[in-house]
Amino acid sequence: MKRKVIINQDTSNVTENPREFSELLKDFNSLKYSVPANGNTAVRYHKLIAGLAAVLLIGFIIYNHNSAPTLAEENTTPNHSEKRVTESNIELPFWEAKVDNGEETILISPSGVVIEVPQGAFSLKDQGLLKDSITLKLTQYDDALSILVSQIPMSYDSAGMKLHFQSDGMFNLTAYDQNNNEVQLKKDIKVHYPQTSGRTNSNTYILDNNVWSYSEHTPLTTYAAVCENTVYKFQTEENAPKAKPILNTRNKTIADLEGRYEDLESSKPLEPRKQNLANYRFLLDVNPTEFPELTSFEDVIFEVKDSRFSWSIYEETWNDISVSKKHKGGRYLVTLKNTKRVEIFDVYPVLGEKDFLDAFSDYSTEIQHIEEEKKDISKRIKTNKKREQAFLAQLTRDKKHLEKVTSRKRIVNQLTANLSADTPYRSINLGELGVVNFDIGIPLPAKGIKVPAAFFISGSSNSVLEVNLINLEDNIYYNYAHPQFKEFRYMRGQKHLLVSILPDGRIAAYRGDLSAEKIKRGESFKFGLEISAATNLDDLRDFLGLTESI
Amino acid sequence: MKIPIVEMHSNQAEDAELVAKAKKDMKYFEVLYRKYYSQIFKFVRKRVANADLVNDITSQVFLKAMLNIEKYKHQGFPFSSWLYRIALSELGDMFRAETAERALKVEWSNSTDLLNDLDESASKNDVNQLASALNILSEDNLSMIEMRYFEKVKLKEIAVIMNLSESNAKVKMHRTLNMLRKHLKEK
């Protein structure tokens, strides 16, 4: 998540220092007339009048350098009717796949986009279900440059502020029948889109093609862990290795807890008994290692409760006297042996009055501790078993889903797709085909070096009135259109491009040094933009000196 | 500390009148600026680690409110909740653009309710883990937790501030708590 968090820093010593309201009012008056009231309205307006008037007007302004305002001539009055959207000459790569409209299908693009298409998803406008095969076309715009050349709107109005989209990816889905007629969705399709930027906190927007404005869309899922369950559950190989260690760990935890429970049960001390003076009693030495439960009994007195025992047995000489445990319940056996016979009696360890009270108090405390621990362990065993059951139930559901998917759906391109369990996915339901945008709205940079600038076509004096500053690292471009801006903000240490789309669709870009050494604070710059002959993205990247996709 | 939204209810009529006047002449906004600066300042101060930015951001919140006052409609909620909403939006933008650093205060004294709701045994050792778990949340979700548990704002008021229905706010809160639980269990 792109956010630096400082934990537990004390800021309570920061004191209030409000600006004078008169200063705020001054800013308000200056901004009120320089911020578009509604960016989308401007775009819509363009869509209505664009055809003729704007092209003529823009062509005139951009190539007539004599009439183009200079930096000194800029005024702050907005005129959004001049807002334009120019088609660039750059063809963008796309992926197409055939779908049988009578069949439920899962499409997986080579880039890892998963599209779940239900049976009978497509129809022609105002017509019934199509039985033909449909071609689904996916165009992806996963970097700022491809988004820019697509000329799909990437700024919007948020409570009066013009915000620029910082993209986590964008795509356009269209579909055609065999006669190349564009078809519509009759049923929702589900799209799982990989979020390669590493961010998962952006919003999801859908572009309304009729009015060219964005509306926010609630995705089904946005987090990697959740998406693994939705996207990858038909990839059992992915699930199985993960499930096994989790189950093993849970089983071991439960076994450990149950073992501890049994240990506690068996280590319970023997409940002390008070001696009964009416019974026969005798003292015996016992080995504390052999009888740990008797350690609290000092000088163990054993009491006999057996009618066979008599005074004469006391009087008799015994060569060997031994004690052994009989069974649970505190009963022991005393074995008496001499040359004539062997006698065995049930006995109980007992205590004298005073010793009994002390021992019983110790015993009660000990038992209380043991019972508490047993209760705690029981609770933990129950919780762990519940979790284990839930996990097993999830695995069962995943398995059933897998069986359902593999038996009923046609999976296209599964083997060659670039699927990875490490890539976070965002899943959305689409009711209409078109442009879907995963973005964060960002205002124009408020920090960085302020660069007063003018832009010209290199080798001529023709000024360029609209330039886009692409921040390659943040995957965003800022659109600066004349005459609203007087300068742009340049972030030191980050890579930037200055790119303009000319009215004839060609791309012009500044190819000089944009490093911090070159662009210094307080200086005015005139940038000469060179025109590229590129007609595809690769050639354009070469022209811009970008060897890899940004 | 509780955000004193409840205390403002009695002043709603007065605020609505000031807003109506400010829509015609912005000089009337000064009363609202003076009245609410302190509240918004404290709200921002809790969330921003850069001491030098707190006053600037607070002013920016009021500037945006002025720019958008035309869109404000009194719907039975305090004017301050609209200001808090703008503040959250402004802070969210700044954190995303990394023009400000996010402050997060998680202490034993303010975390016990949250830990209890997370079914975590409330031990002081859990506070560090809780801070790390909160750090994974989106800005929206983090703000929601902060308001609910650290600032003791009622869910109904949070819903107003975050422009959600009360039921949506409950669902969002439930999901956020689940997310935290999951993260804490994995630790």
Interface residues (C-beta under 8 A of the other chain):
Chain A: M1 K2 R3 K4 V5 I6 I7 N8 Q9 T11 S12 N13 V14 E16 N17 P18 R19 F21 L24 L25 D27 F28 L31 K32 V35 S158 A159 G160 M161 L163 Q166 N201 Y223 A225 I440 G441 I442 P443 P445 A446 K447
Chain B: M26 K27 F29 E30 Y33 R34 Y37 S38 F41 R45 K46 V48 A49 A51 V54 N55 T58 S59 F62 L63 K64 M66 L67 N68 K71 I86 S89 D93 F95 R96 A97 E98 T99 E101 R102 A103 L104 K105 V106 E107 A131 N135 I136 S138 E139 M179 K182
